[in-house]
């Protein structure tokens, strides 16, 4: 895991979770915006929307994982057993 709970503090992990949720929201907005774009080829439009939607789901899962990790940390920044 790139960001281990023992190395970084709880507030930093919460900031990562909020950032991942914000990027997920951005990907969702891009998916909606791309669906209204003037791309002539329908398959390109569909693959673009599906790609942005997949990115949104992946970043939402990453944000949820970071949020859960930070929630499990105690005041002294160690994970609960």
PyMOL Python script that loads the backbone (N, CA, C, O; Angstrom):
from pymol import cmd

cmd.read_pdbstr("""\
ATOM      1  N   UNK A   1       0.841  -1.163   0.000  1.00  0.00           N
ATOM      2  CA  UNK A   1       0.000   0.000   0.000  1.00  0.00           C
ATOM      3  C   UNK A   1       0.895   1.238   0.000  1.00  0.00           C
ATOM      4  O   UNK A   1       1.879   1.299   0.738  1.00  0.00           O
ATOM      5  N   UNK A   2       0.561   2.189  -0.803  1.00  0.00           N
ATOM      6  CA  UNK A   2       1.402   3.373  -0.964  1.00  0.00           C
ATOM      7  C   UNK A   2       1.416   4.242   0.287  1.00  0.00           C
ATOM      8  O   UNK A   2       2.482   4.691   0.707  1.00  0.00           O
ATOM      9  N   UNK A   3       0.264   4.484   0.884  1.00  0.00           N
ATOM     10  CA  UNK A   3       0.188   5.320   2.069  1.00  0.00           C
ATOM     11  C   UNK A   3      -0.173   4.448   3.261  1.00  0.00           C
ATOM     12  O   UNK A   3      -1.338   4.095   3.446  1.00  0.00           O
ATOM     13  N   UNK A   4       0.816   4.101   4.067  1.00  0.00           N
ATOM     14  CA  UNK A   4       0.565   3.231   5.202  1.00  0.00           C
ATOM     15  C   UNK A   4       0.057   4.050   6.385  1.00  0.00           C
ATOM     16  O   UNK A   4       0.517   5.173   6.592  1.00  0.00           O
ATOM     17  N   UNK A   5      -0.870   3.519   7.156  1.00  0.00           N
ATOM     18  CA  UNK A   5      -1.416   4.269   8.293  1.00  0.00           C
ATOM     19  C   UNK A   5      -0.381   4.593   9.355  1.00  0.00           C
ATOM     20  O   UNK A   5      -0.518   5.598  10.053  1.00  0.00           O
ATOM     21  N   UNK A   6       0.658   3.765   9.499  1.00  0.00           N
ATOM     22  CA  UNK A   6       1.661   4.023  10.519  1.00  0.00           C
ATOM     23  C   UNK A   6       2.558   5.202  10.151  1.00  0.00           C
ATOM     24  O   UNK A   6       3.116   5.858  11.031  1.00  0.00           O
ATOM     25  N   UNK A   7       2.697   5.468   8.871  1.00  0.00           N
ATOM     26  CA  UNK A   7       3.617   6.508   8.429  1.00  0.00           C
ATOM     27  C   UNK A   7       2.955   7.884   8.373  1.00  0.00           C
ATOM     28  O   UNK A   7       3.613   8.892   8.631  1.00  0.00           O
ATOM     29  N   UNK A   8       1.681   7.941   8.044  1.00  0.00           N
ATOM     30  CA  UNK A   8       0.995   9.211   7.867  1.00  0.00           C
ATOM     31  C   UNK A   8      -0.080   9.388   8.928  1.00  0.00           C
ATOM     32  O   UNK A   8      -0.614   8.412   9.454  1.00  0.00           O
ATOM     33  N   UNK A   9      -0.384  10.604   9.227  1.00  0.00           N
ATOM     34  CA  UNK A   9      -1.341  10.907  10.282  1.00  0.00           C
ATOM     35  C   UNK A   9      -2.779  10.791   9.786  1.00  0.00           C
ATOM     36  O   UNK A   9      -3.042  10.697   8.587  1.00  0.00           O
ATOM     37  N   UNK A  10      -3.684  10.800  10.730  1.00  0.00           N
ATOM     38  CA  UNK A  10      -5.106  10.610  10.448  1.00  0.00           C
ATOM     39  C   UNK A  10      -5.665  11.732   9.577  1.00  0.00           C
ATOM     40  O   UNK A  10      -6.442  11.471   8.659  1.00  0.00           O
ATOM     41  N   UNK A  11      -5.284  12.961   9.849  1.00  0.00           N
ATOM     42  CA  UNK A  11      -5.790  14.089   9.069  1.00  0.00           C
ATOM     43  C   UNK A  11      -5.347  14.002   7.610  1.00  0.00           C
ATOM     44  O   UNK A  11      -6.095  14.383   6.709  1.00  0.00           O
ATOM     45  N   UNK A  12      -4.145  13.507   7.379  1.00  0.00           N
ATOM     46  CA  UNK A  12      -3.643  13.360   6.015  1.00  0.00           C
ATOM     47  C   UNK A  12      -4.463  12.323   5.252  1.00  0.00           C
ATOM     48  O   UNK A  12      -4.777  12.517   4.078  1.00  0.00           O
ATOM     49  N   UNK A  13      -4.807  11.230   5.918  1.00  0.00           N
ATOM     50  CA  UNK A  13      -5.623  10.188   5.279  1.00  0.00           C
ATOM     51  C   UNK A  13      -7.030  10.728   4.975  1.00  0.00           C
ATOM     52  O   UNK A  13      -7.594  10.428   3.923  1.00  0.00           O
ATOM     53  N   UNK A  14      -7.593  11.523   5.893  1.00  0.00           N
ATOM     54  CA  UNK A  14      -8.895  12.147   5.632  1.00  0.00           C
ATOM     55  C   UNK A  14      -8.812  13.090   4.431  1.00  0.00           C
ATOM     56  O   UNK A  14      -9.737  13.140   3.621  1.00  0.00           O
ATOM     57  N   UNK A  15      -7.712  13.836   4.310  1.00  0.00           N
ATOM     58  CA  UNK A  15      -7.540  14.737   3.170  1.00  0.00           C
ATOM     59  C   UNK A  15      -7.461  13.945   1.864  1.00  0.00           C
ATOM     60  O   UNK A  15      -8.004  14.371   0.845  1.00  0.00           O
ATOM     61  N   UNK A  16      -6.793  12.804   1.893  1.00  0.00           N
ATOM     62  CA  UNK A  16      -6.742  11.945   0.702  1.00  0.00           C
ATOM     63  C   UNK A  16      -8.144  11.443   0.338  1.00  0.00           C
ATOM     64  O   UNK A  16      -8.494  11.385  -0.840  1.00  0.00           O
ATOM     65  N   UNK A  17      -8.936  11.086   1.333  1.00  0.00           N
ATOM     66  CA  UNK A  17     -10.295  10.604   1.077  1.00  0.00           C
ATOM     67  C   UNK A  17     -11.155  11.704   0.461  1.00  0.00           C
ATOM     68  O   UNK A  17     -11.888  11.456  -0.496  1.00  0.00           O
ATOM     69  N   UNK A  18     -11.068  12.899   0.998  1.00  0.00           N
ATOM     70  CA  UNK A  18     -11.854  14.013   0.462  1.00  0.00           C
ATOM     71  C   UNK A  18     -11.403  14.337  -0.959  1.00  0.00           C
ATOM     72  O   UNK A  18     -12.231  14.637  -1.820  1.00  0.00           O
ATOM     73  N   UNK A  19     -10.091  14.279  -1.210  1.00  0.00           N
ATOM     74  CA  UNK A  19      -9.586  14.520  -2.561  1.00  0.00           C
ATOM     75  C   UNK A  19     -10.056  13.475  -3.553  1.00  0.00           C
ATOM     76  O   UNK A  19     -10.388  13.804  -4.692  1.00  0.00           O
ATOM     77  N   UNK A  20     -10.086  12.210  -3.131  1.00  0.00           N
ATOM     78  CA  UNK A  20     -10.562  11.147  -4.019  1.00  0.00           C
ATOM     79  C   UNK A  20     -12.047  11.306  -4.307  1.00  0.00           C
ATOM     80  O   UNK A  20     -12.486  11.087  -5.435  1.00  0.00           O
ATOM     81  N   UNK A  21     -12.830  11.688  -3.288  1.00  0.00           N
ATOM     82  CA  UNK A  21     -14.253  11.935  -3.517  1.00  0.00           C
ATOM     83  C   UNK A  21     -14.466  13.118  -4.466  1.00  0.00           C
ATOM     84  O   UNK A  21     -15.359  13.083  -5.312  1.00  0.00           O
ATOM     85  N   UNK A  22     -13.653  14.155  -4.326  1.00  0.00           N
ATOM     86  CA  UNK A  22     -13.772  15.321  -5.213  1.00  0.00           C
ATOM     87  C   UNK A  22     -13.411  14.950  -6.648  1.00  0.00           C
ATOM     88  O   UNK A  22     -14.081  15.385  -7.585  1.00  0.00           O
ATOM     89  N   UNK A  23     -12.362  14.154  -6.831  1.00  0.00           N
ATOM     90  CA  UNK A  23     -12.007  13.710  -8.186  1.00  0.00           C
ATOM     91  C   UNK A  23     -13.088  12.818  -8.764  1.00  0.00           C
ATOM     92  O   UNK A  23     -13.352  12.861  -9.966  1.00  0.00           O
ATOM     93  N   UNK A  24     -13.722  12.005  -7.917  1.00  0.00           N
ATOM     94  CA  UNK A  24     -14.823  11.165  -8.378  1.00  0.00           C
ATOM     95  C   UNK A  24     -15.982  12.022  -8.869  1.00  0.00           C
ATOM     96  O   UNK A  24     -16.591  11.723  -9.896  1.00  0.00           O
ATOM     97  N   UNK A  25     -16.282  13.080  -8.140  1.00  0.00           N
ATOM     98  CA  UNK A  25     -17.327  14.003  -8.567  1.00  0.00           C
ATOM     99  C   UNK A  25     -16.952  14.666  -9.895  1.00  0.00           C
ATOM    100  O   UNK A  25     -17.806  14.844 -10.764  1.00  0.00           O
ATOM    101  N   UNK A  26     -15.691  15.027 -10.051  1.00  0.00           N
ATOM    102  CA  UNK A  26     -15.226  15.610 -11.311  1.00  0.00           C
ATOM    103  C   UNK A  26     -15.366  14.645 -12.483  1.00  0.00           C
ATOM    104  O   UNK A  26     -15.764  15.046 -13.576  1.00  0.00           O
ATOM    105  N   UNK A  27     -15.041  13.384 -12.260  1.00  0.00           N
ATOM    106  CA  UNK A  27     -15.212  12.392 -13.317  1.00  0.00           C
ATOM    107  C   UNK A  27     -16.684  12.220 -13.669  1.00  0.00           C
ATOM    108  O   UNK A  27     -17.021  12.048 -14.840  1.00  0.00           O
ATOM    109  N   UNK A  28     -17.562  12.265 -12.674  1.00  0.00           N
ATOM    110  CA  UNK A  28     -18.997  12.163 -12.953  1.00  0.00           C
ATOM    111  C   UNK A  28     -19.502  13.339 -13.772  1.00  0.00           C
ATOM    112  O   UNK A  28     -20.304  13.163 -14.689  1.00  0.00           O
ATOM    113  N   UNK A  29     -19.034  14.540 -13.443  1.00  0.00           N
ATOM    114  CA  UNK A  29     -19.419  15.721 -14.214  1.00  0.00           C
ATOM    115  C   UNK A  29     -18.887  15.625 -15.640  1.00  0.00           C
ATOM    116  O   UNK A  29     -19.574  16.004 -16.589  1.00  0.00           O
ATOM    117  N   UNK A  30     -17.660  15.117 -15.794  1.00  0.00           N
ATOM    118  CA  UNK A  30     -17.102  14.940 -17.148  1.00  0.00           C
ATOM    119  C   UNK A  30     -17.891  13.902 -17.946  1.00  0.00           C
ATOM    120  O   UNK A  30     -18.064  14.051 -19.155  1.00  0.00           O
ATOM    121  N   UNK A  31     -18.367  12.854 -17.276  1.00  0.00           N
ATOM    122  CA  UNK A  31     -19.162  11.841 -17.976  1.00  0.00           C
ATOM    123  C   UNK A  31     -20.451  12.449 -18.504  1.00  0.00           C
ATOM    124  O   UNK A  31     -20.844  12.188 -19.641  1.00  0.00           O
ATOM    125  N   UNK A  32     -21.112  13.260 -17.683  1.00  0.00           N
ATOM    126  CA  UNK A  32     -22.343  13.911 -18.127  1.00  0.00           C
ATOM    127  C   UNK A  32     -22.039  14.912 -19.240  1.00  0.00           C
ATOM    128  O   UNK A  32     -22.763  14.974 -20.234  1.00  0.00           O
ATOM    129  N   UNK A  33     -20.983  15.688 -19.081  1.00  0.00           N
ATOM    130  CA  UNK A  33     -20.608  16.667 -20.105  1.00  0.00           C
ATOM    131  C   UNK A  33     -20.217  16.022 -21.411  1.00  0.00           C
ATOM    132  O   UNK A  33     -20.547  16.533 -22.481  1.00  0.00           O
ATOM    133  N   UNK A  34     -19.514  14.899 -21.337  1.00  0.00           N
ATOM    134  CA  UNK A  34     -19.100  14.221 -22.555  1.00  0.00           C
ATOM    135  C   UNK A  34     -20.294  13.614 -23.279  1.00  0.00           C
ATOM    136  O   UNK A  34     -20.266  13.464 -24.501  1.00  0.00           O
ATOM    137  N   UNK A  35     -21.340  13.264 -22.541  1.00  0.00           N
ATOM    138  CA  UNK A  35     -22.517  12.696 -23.201  1.00  0.00           C
ATOM    139  C   UNK A  35     -23.239  13.746 -24.045  1.00  0.00           C
ATOM    140  O   UNK A  35     -23.955  13.397 -24.984  1.00  0.00           O
ATOM    141  N   UNK A  36     -23.059  15.031 -23.720  1.00  0.00           N
ATOM    142  CA  UNK A  36     -23.670  16.102 -24.490  1.00  0.00           C
ATOM    143  C   UNK A  36     -22.714  16.722 -25.509  1.00  0.00           C
ATOM    144  O   UNK A  36     -23.041  17.737 -26.125  1.00  0.00           O
ATOM    145  N   UNK A  37     -21.541  16.123 -25.689  1.00  0.00           N
ATOM    146  CA  UNK A  37     -20.557  16.700 -26.615  1.00  0.00           C
ATOM    147  C   UNK A  37     -20.966  16.459 -28.065  1.00  0.00           C
ATOM    148  O   UNK A  37     -21.893  15.699 -28.346  1.00  0.00           O
ATOM    149  N   UNK A  38     -20.265  17.114 -28.968  1.00  0.00           N
ATOM    150  CA  UNK A  38     -20.590  17.015 -30.394  1.00  0.00           C
ATOM    151  C   UNK A  38     -19.740  15.984 -31.116  1.00  0.00           C
ATOM    152  O   UNK A  38     -19.311  16.215 -32.246  1.00  0.00           O
ATOM    153  N   UNK A  39     -19.496  14.874 -30.490  1.00  0.00           N
ATOM    154  CA  UNK A  39     -18.767  13.786 -31.134  1.00  0.00           C
ATOM    155  C   UNK A  39     -19.707  13.111 -32.124  1.00  0.00           C
ATOM    156  O   UNK A  39     -20.817  12.716 -31.765  1.00  0.00           O
ATOM    157  N   UNK A  40     -19.259  12.978 -33.374  1.00  0.00           N
ATOM    158  CA  UNK A  40     -20.124  12.414 -34.406  1.00  0.00           C
ATOM    159  C   UNK A  40     -20.332  10.908 -34.249  1.00  0.00           C
ATOM    160  O   UNK A  40     -21.428  10.398 -34.483  1.00  0.00           O
ATOM    161  N   UNK A  41     -19.291  10.214 -33.858  1.00  0.00           N
ATOM    162  CA  UNK A  41     -19.361   8.764 -33.770  1.00  0.00           C
ATOM    163  C   UNK A  41     -20.004   8.369 -32.432  1.00  0.00           C
ATOM    164  O   UNK A  41     -19.509   8.745 -31.369  1.00  0.00           O
ATOM    165  N   UNK A  42     -21.089   7.622 -32.488  1.00  0.00           N
ATOM    166  CA  UNK A  42     -21.819   7.237 -31.284  1.00  0.00           C
ATOM    167  C   UNK A  42     -20.996   6.301 -30.397  1.00  0.00           C
ATOM    168  O   UNK A  42     -21.070   6.390 -29.171  1.00  0.00           O
ATOM    169  N   UNK A  43     -20.217   5.410 -31.003  1.00  0.00           N
ATOM    170  CA  UNK A  43     -19.427   4.481 -30.187  1.00  0.00           C
ATOM    171  C   UNK A  43     -18.346   5.228 -29.406  1.00  0.00           C
ATOM    172  O   UNK A  43     -18.048   4.855 -28.271  1.00  0.00           O
ATOM    173  N   UNK A  44     -17.756   6.269 -29.984  1.00  0.00           N
ATOM    174  CA  UNK A  44     -16.779   7.078 -29.247  1.00  0.00           C
ATOM    175  C   UNK A  44     -17.433   7.761 -28.054  1.00  0.00           C
ATOM    176  O   UNK A  44     -16.849   7.839 -26.973  1.00  0.00           O
ATOM    177  N   UNK A  45     -18.634   8.249 -28.255  1.00  0.00           N
ATOM    178  CA  UNK A  45     -19.357   8.909 -27.165  1.00  0.00           C
ATOM    179  C   UNK A  45     -19.673   7.911 -26.050  1.00  0.00           C
ATOM    180  O   UNK A  45     -19.515   8.221 -24.869  1.00  0.00           O
ATOM    181  N   UNK A  46     -20.118   6.719 -26.430  1.00  0.00           N
ATOM    182  CA  UNK A  46     -20.459   5.703 -25.437  1.00  0.00           C
ATOM    183  C   UNK A  46     -19.218   5.265 -24.666  1.00  0.00           C
ATOM    184  O   UNK A  46     -19.257   5.162 -23.440  1.00  0.00           O
ATOM    185  N   UNK A  47     -18.107   5.003 -25.380  1.00  0.00           N
ATOM    186  CA  UNK A  47     -16.881   4.589 -24.698  1.00  0.00           C
ATOM    187  C   UNK A  47     -16.338   5.705 -23.803  1.00  0.00           C
ATOM    188  O   UNK A  47     -15.790   5.420 -22.738  1.00  0.00           O
ATOM    189  N   UNK A  48     -16.475   6.945 -24.205  1.00  0.00           N
ATOM    190  CA  UNK A  48     -16.042   8.057 -23.374  1.00  0.00           C
ATOM    191  C   UNK A  48     -16.843   8.161 -22.091  1.00  0.00           C
ATOM    192  O   UNK A  48     -16.280   8.335 -21.010  1.00  0.00           O
ATOM    193  N   UNK A  49     -18.144   8.056 -22.208  1.00  0.00           N
ATOM    194  CA  UNK A  49     -19.010   8.137 -21.028  1.00  0.00           C
ATOM    195  C   UNK A  49     -18.749   6.953 -20.102  1.00  0.00           C
ATOM    196  O   UNK A  49     -18.669   7.127 -18.886  1.00  0.00           O
ATOM    197  N   UNK A  50     -18.618   5.756 -20.661  1.00  0.00           N
ATOM    198  CA  UNK A  50     -18.349   4.572 -19.841  1.00  0.00           C
ATOM    199  C   UNK A  50     -16.992   4.694 -19.156  1.00  0.00           C
ATOM    200  O   UNK A  50     -16.848   4.306 -17.997  1.00  0.00           O
ATOM    201  N   UNK A  51     -16.003   5.226 -19.855  1.00  0.00           N
ATOM    202  CA  UNK A  51     -14.676   5.410 -19.263  1.00  0.00           C
ATOM    203  C   UNK A  51     -14.695   6.395 -18.103  1.00  0.00           C
ATOM    204  O   UNK A  51     -14.120   6.125 -17.048  1.00  0.00           O
ATOM    205  N   UNK A  52     -15.351   7.529 -18.289  1.00  0.00           N
ATOM    206  CA  UNK A  52     -15.450   8.496 -17.195  1.00  0.00           C
ATOM    207  C   UNK A  52     -16.264   7.936 -16.030  1.00  0.00           C
ATOM    208  O   UNK A  52     -15.951   8.202 -14.869  1.00  0.00           O
ATOM    209  N   UNK A  53     -17.299   7.169 -16.333  1.00  0.00           N
ATOM    210  CA  UNK A  53     -18.111   6.564 -15.276  1.00  0.00           C
ATOM    211  C   UNK A  53     -17.300   5.532 -14.503  1.00  0.00           C
ATOM    212  O   UNK A  53     -17.407   5.451 -13.279  1.00  0.00           O
ATOM    213  N   UNK A  54     -16.486   4.737 -15.211  1.00  0.00           N
ATOM    214  CA  UNK A  54     -15.630   3.762 -14.532  1.00  0.00           C
ATOM    215  C   UNK A  54     -14.609   4.469 -13.640  1.00  0.00           C
ATOM    216  O   UNK A  54     -14.346   4.025 -12.522  1.00  0.00           O
ATOM    217  N   UNK A  55     -14.039   5.558 -14.130  1.00  0.00           N
ATOM    218  CA  UNK A  55     -13.113   6.330 -13.310  1.00  0.00           C
ATOM    219  C   UNK A  55     -13.788   6.888 -12.068  1.00  0.00           C
ATOM    220  O   UNK A  55     -13.192   6.926 -10.992  1.00  0.00           O
ATOM    221  N   UNK A  56     -15.030   7.319 -12.220  1.00  0.00           N
ATOM    222  CA  UNK A  56     -15.784   7.828 -11.080  1.00  0.00           C
ATOM    223  C   UNK A  56     -15.980   6.737 -10.033  1.00  0.00           C
ATOM    224  O   UNK A  56     -15.800   6.983  -8.840  1.00  0.00           O
ATOM    225  N   UNK A  57     -16.343   5.543 -10.468  1.00  0.00           N
ATOM    226  CA  UNK A  57     -16.566   4.449  -9.523  1.00  0.00           C
ATOM    227  C   UNK A  57     -15.276   4.029  -8.830  1.00  0.00           C
ATOM    228  O   UNK A  57     -15.276   3.761  -7.629  1.00  0.00           O
ATOM    229  N   UNK A  58     -14.183   3.970  -9.572  1.00  0.00           N
ATOM    230  CA  UNK A  58     -12.902   3.573  -8.989  1.00  0.00           C
ATOM    231  C   UNK A  58     -12.446   4.592  -7.951  1.00  0.00           C
ATOM    232  O   UNK A  58     -12.012   4.212  -6.863  1.00  0.00           O
ATOM    233  N   UNK A  59     -12.539   5.880  -8.274  1.00  0.00           N
ATOM    234  CA  UNK A  59     -12.106   6.897  -7.318  1.00  0.00           C
ATOM    235  C   UNK A  59     -13.039   6.974  -6.114  1.00  0.00           C
ATOM    236  O   UNK A  59     -12.591   7.305  -5.016  1.00  0.00           O
ATOM    237  N   UNK A  60     -14.304   6.682  -6.290  1.00  0.00           N
ATOM    238  CA  UNK A  60     -15.214   6.631  -5.139  1.00  0.00           C
ATOM    239  C   UNK A  60     -14.835   5.471  -4.212  1.00  0.00           C
ATOM    240  O   UNK A  60     -14.904   5.606  -2.990  1.00  0.00           O
ATOM    241  N   UNK A  61     -14.439   4.346  -4.782  1.00  0.00           N
ATOM    242  CA  UNK A  61     -14.006   3.207  -3.970  1.00  0.00           C
ATOM    243  C   UNK A  61     -12.704   3.514  -3.236  1.00  0.00           C
ATOM    244  O   UNK A  61     -12.533   3.119  -2.082  1.00  0.00           O
ATOM    245  N   UNK A  62     -11.784   4.220  -3.901  1.00  0.00           N
ATOM    246  CA  UNK A  62     -10.531   4.610  -3.254  1.00  0.00           C
ATOM    247  C   UNK A  62     -10.819   5.576  -2.106  1.00  0.00           C
ATOM    248  O   UNK A  62     -10.237   5.448  -1.029  1.00  0.00           O
ATOM    249  N   UNK A  63     -11.704   6.532  -2.327  1.00  0.00           N
ATOM    250  CA  UNK A  63     -12.080   7.468  -1.272  1.00  0.00           C
ATOM    251  C   UNK A  63     -12.722   6.766  -0.092  1.00  0.00           C
ATOM    252  O   UNK A  63     -12.447   7.099   1.061  1.00  0.00           O
ATOM    253  N   UNK A  64     -13.571   5.802  -0.375  1.00  0.00           N
ATOM    254  CA  UNK A  64     -14.219   5.048   0.699  1.00  0.00           C
ATOM    255  C   UNK A  64     -13.188   4.248   1.496  1.00  0.00           C
ATOM    256  O   UNK A  64     -13.282   4.151   2.720  1.00  0.00           O
ATOM    257  N   UNK A  65     -12.208   3.678   0.799  1.00  0.00           N
ATOM    258  CA  UNK A  65     -11.153   2.929   1.475  1.00  0.00           C
ATOM    259  C   UNK A  65     -10.327   3.831   2.380  1.00  0.00           C
ATOM    260  O   UNK A  65     -10.041   3.469   3.521  1.00  0.00           O
ATOM    261  N   UNK A  66      -9.941   5.005   1.879  1.00  0.00           N
ATOM    262  CA  UNK A  66      -9.183   5.951   2.704  1.00  0.00           C
ATOM    263  C   UNK A  66     -10.013   6.417   3.894  1.00  0.00           C
ATOM    264  O   UNK A  66      -9.494   6.531   5.004  1.00  0.00           O
ATOM    265  N   UNK A  67     -11.295   6.686   3.672  1.00  0.00           N
ATOM    266  CA  UNK A  67     -12.156   7.150   4.749  1.00  0.00           C
ATOM    267  C   UNK A  67     -12.268   6.079   5.837  1.00  0.00           C
ATOM    268  O   UNK A  67     -12.234   6.392   7.027  1.00  0.00           O
ATOM    269  N   UNK A  68     -12.401   4.811   5.422  1.00  0.00           N
ATOM    270  CA  UNK A  68     -12.501   3.717   6.385  1.00  0.00           C
ATOM    271  C   UNK A  68     -11.190   3.559   7.147  1.00  0.00           C
ATOM    272  O   UNK A  68     -11.195   3.331   8.357  1.00  0.00           O
ATOM    273  N   UNK A  69     -10.075   3.679   6.445  1.00  0.00           N
ATOM    274  CA  UNK A  69      -8.767   3.569   7.090  1.00  0.00           C
ATOM    275  C   UNK A  69      -8.585   4.669   8.128  1.00  0.00           C
ATOM    276  O   UNK A  69      -8.121   4.400   9.236  1.00  0.00           O
ATOM    277  N   UNK A  70      -8.940   5.888   7.789  1.00  0.00           N
ATOM    278  CA  UNK A  70      -8.796   7.002   8.725  1.00  0.00           C
ATOM    279  C   UNK A  70      -9.773   6.878   9.882  1.00  0.00           C
ATOM    280  O   UNK A  70      -9.449   7.278  11.000  1.00  0.00           O
ATOM    281  N   UNK A  71     -10.943   6.340   9.646  1.00  0.00           N
ATOM    282  CA  UNK A  71     -11.926   6.186  10.712  1.00  0.00           C
ATOM    283  C   UNK A  71     -11.496   5.138  11.726  1.00  0.00           C
ATOM    284  O   UNK A  71     -11.839   5.230  12.904  1.00  0.00           O
ATOM    285  N   UNK A  72     -10.745   4.142  11.269  1.00  0.00           N
ATOM    286  CA  UNK A  72     -10.291   3.080  12.162  1.00  0.00           C
ATOM    287  C   UNK A  72      -9.087   3.493  12.998  1.00  0.00           C
ATOM    288  O   UNK A  72      -8.725   2.795  13.945  1.00  0.00           O
ATOM    289  N   UNK A  73      -8.470   4.607  12.662  1.00  0.00           N
ATOM    290  CA  UNK A  73      -7.291   5.045  13.411  1.00  0.00           C
ATOM    291  C   UNK A  73      -7.729   5.706  14.710  1.00  0.00           C
ATOM    292  O   UNK A  73      -8.712   6.446  14.740  1.00  0.00           O
ATOM    293  N   UNK A  74      -6.995   5.434  15.780  1.00  0.00           N
ATOM    294  CA  UNK A  74      -7.302   6.039  17.074  1.00  0.00           C
ATOM    295  C   UNK A  74      -6.601   7.387  17.171  1.00  0.00           C
ATOM    296  O   UNK A  74      -5.983   7.845  16.210  1.00  0.00           O
ATOM    297  N   UNK A  75      -6.701   8.009  18.317  1.00  0.00           N
ATOM    298  CA  UNK A  75      -6.115   9.335  18.511  1.00  0.00           C
ATOM    299  C   UNK A  75      -4.600   9.316  18.386  1.00  0.00           C
ATOM    300  O   UNK A  75      -4.001  10.320  18.001  1.00  0.00           O
ATOM    301  N   UNK A  76      -3.967   8.179  18.707  1.00  0.00           N
ATOM    302  CA  UNK A  76      -2.511   8.119  18.588  1.00  0.00           C
ATOM    303  C   UNK A  76      -2.071   7.589  17.224  1.00  0.00           C
ATOM    304  O   UNK A  76      -0.934   7.142  17.072  1.00  0.00           O
ATOM    305  N   UNK A  77      -2.959   7.635  16.236  1.00  0.00           N
ATOM    306  CA  UNK A  77      -2.693   7.317  14.840  1.00  0.00           C
ATOM    307  C   UNK A  77      -2.265   5.865  14.595  1.00  0.00           C
ATOM    308  O   UNK A  77      -1.546   5.590  13.635  1.00  0.00           O
ATOM    309  N   UNK A  78      -2.691   4.950  15.439  1.00  0.00           N
ATOM    310  CA  UNK A  78      -2.434   3.543  15.174  1.00  0.00           C
ATOM    311  C   UNK A  78      -3.737   2.859  14.822  1.00  0.00           C
ATOM    312  O   UNK A  78      -4.799   3.240  15.314  1.00  0.00           O
ATOM    313  N   UNK A  79      -3.658   1.855  13.972  1.00  0.00           N
ATOM    314  CA  UNK A  79      -4.876   1.126  13.600  1.00  0.00           C
ATOM    315  C   UNK A  79      -5.331   0.262  14.749  1.00  0.00           C
ATOM    316  O   UNK A  79      -4.524  -0.238  15.532  1.00  0.00           O
ATOM    317  N   UNK A  80      -6.627   0.092  14.839  1.00  0.00           N
ATOM    318  CA  UNK A  80      -7.182  -0.792  15.860  1.00  0.00           C
ATOM    319  C   UNK A  80      -6.963  -2.236  15.442  1.00  0.00           C
ATOM    320  O   UNK A  80      -7.023  -2.559  14.256  1.00  0.00           O
ATOM    321  N   UNK A  81      -6.708  -3.103  16.413  1.00  0.00           N
ATOM    322  CA  UNK A  81      -6.502  -4.532  16.048  1.00  0.00           C
ATOM    323  C   UNK A  81      -7.764  -5.214  15.608  1.00  0.00           C
ATOM    324  O   UNK A  81      -7.741  -6.399  15.276  1.00  0.00           O
TER     325      UNK A  81
END
""", "prot")
cmd.dss("prot")
cmd.show_as("cartoon", "prot")
cmd.util.cbc("prot")
cmd.orient("prot")
